[in-house]
Amino acid sequence: MLCQDVTCSLGKVLDLSASGMRVLTKEKLPTHEAITFSIGASEETIPVCGRVVWTKRAGFFKREAGIRFERLPEATIAALKHLARAASYNETIRQDIDAARRAG
């Protein structure tokens, strides 16, 4: 799901699900290697383990990376599902507000 207001220690979270994410980063992440990082909203973050499954250039000093979450406890999976739903919901609300302003 598309994200808004989700933070990550690797960079900007572009898409998020309970199984993985797409992130925009300045770092060159090691493909096919396990990494640990934190993800969350506001000041609350969740420690997560994942594996970088792909990377691509997204600008001069930017890269996108696809990360598959691994070895997550059920509570962490539930928290990520909730975070993904909340981030998607915020995006929908903002799009509806912007559309209403343009029409109004």
C-alpha positions as CSV (number, residue, x, y, z in Angstrom):
1,M,0.0,0.0,0.0
2,L,1.2,3.5,-0.7
3,C,2.5,5.2,2.4
4,Q,2.5,8.6,3.9
5,D,3.9,9.7,7.3
6,V,5.8,6.4,7.8
7,T,9.4,6.7,8.8
8,C,12.3,4.2,8.5
9,S,15.9,4.3,9.5
10,L,16.8,3.4,5.9
11,G,15.0,6.3,4.2
12,K,11.5,7.2,3.0
13,V,9.0,4.3,2.9
14,L,7.1,4.4,-0.4
15,D,5.1,1.2,-0.1
16,L,4.4,-1.0,2.9
17,S,2.7,-4.4,3.6
18,A,3.0,-7.0,6.3
19,S,5.5,-8.9,4.1
20,G,7.8,-6.1,2.9
21,M,8.3,-2.6,1.8
22,R,9.8,-0.4,-0.9
23,V,12.1,2.4,0.4
24,L,13.8,5.4,-1.1
25,T,17.3,5.7,0.4
26,K,20.6,7.4,-0.1
27,E,22.4,4.3,1.0
28,K,23.6,1.5,-1.3
29,L,22.0,-1.5,0.4
30,P,23.5,-5.0,0.0
31,T,21.3,-7.1,-2.3
32,H,20.2,-10.5,-0.9
33,E,21.7,-9.8,2.5
34,A,19.8,-9.7,5.8
35,I,19.6,-6.2,7.5
36,T,18.0,-4.8,10.6
37,F,16.3,-1.4,10.8
38,S,13.4,0.4,12.4
39,I,10.1,1.5,10.9
40,G,7.2,3.4,12.4
41,A,5.1,6.5,12.5
42,S,5.7,9.6,14.7
43,E,8.1,8.7,17.5
44,E,7.1,5.0,17.9
45,T,9.2,2.6,15.9
46,I,9.3,-1.2,15.4
47,P,12.6,-3.1,15.1
48,V,12.4,-5.2,11.9
49,C,14.6,-7.8,10.2
50,G,14.5,-8.0,6.4
51,R,16.3,-9.0,3.3
52,V,17.0,-6.7,0.4
53,V,15.6,-8.4,-2.7
54,W,16.2,-5.7,-5.3
55,T,17.7,-2.2,-5.7
56,K,17.6,0.3,-8.5
57,R,18.8,3.9,-9.1
58,A,16.2,6.5,-8.5
59,G,18.3,9.6,-9.1
60,F,21.8,10.9,-8.8
61,F,22.2,10.2,-5.0
62,K,19.0,8.1,-4.5
63,R,18.1,4.4,-4.8
64,E,14.9,2.4,-4.3
65,A,15.1,-1.0,-2.6
66,G,12.6,-3.8,-2.1
67,I,12.9,-5.4,1.3
68,R,11.1,-8.6,2.3
69,F,10.6,-8.9,6.1
70,E,11.9,-12.0,7.7
71,R,11.6,-13.8,11.1
72,L,9.0,-11.5,12.5
73,P,7.0,-12.3,15.6
74,E,3.2,-12.3,15.1
75,A,2.9,-9.2,17.2
76,T,5.3,-7.3,14.9
77,I,3.4,-8.6,11.8
78,A,0.1,-7.3,13.3
79,A,1.7,-3.9,14.1
80,L,3.0,-3.7,10.5
81,K,-0.4,-4.5,9.1
82,H,-2.0,-1.8,11.3
83,L,0.7,0.7,10.2
84,A,0.2,-0.1,6.5
85,R,-3.6,0.3,6.8
86,A,-3.2,3.6,8.8
87,A,-0.7,5.0,6.2
88,S,-3.0,4.0,3.3
89,Y,-6.0,5.5,5.1
90,N,-4.2,8.8,5.6
91,E,-3.3,8.9,1.9
92,T,-7.0,8.4,1.0
93,I,-8.2,11.0,3.4
94,R,-5.7,13.6,2.0
95,Q,-6.6,12.8,-1.6
96,D,-10.4,13.2,-0.7
97,I,-9.7,16.5,1.0
98,D,-7.6,17.9,-1.9
99,A,-10.3,16.8,-4.4
100,A,-13.0,18.5,-2.3
101,R,-10.9,21.7,-2.2
102,R,-10.4,21.7,-5.9
103,A,-14.2,21.1,-6.5
104,G,-15.3,23.6,-3.9
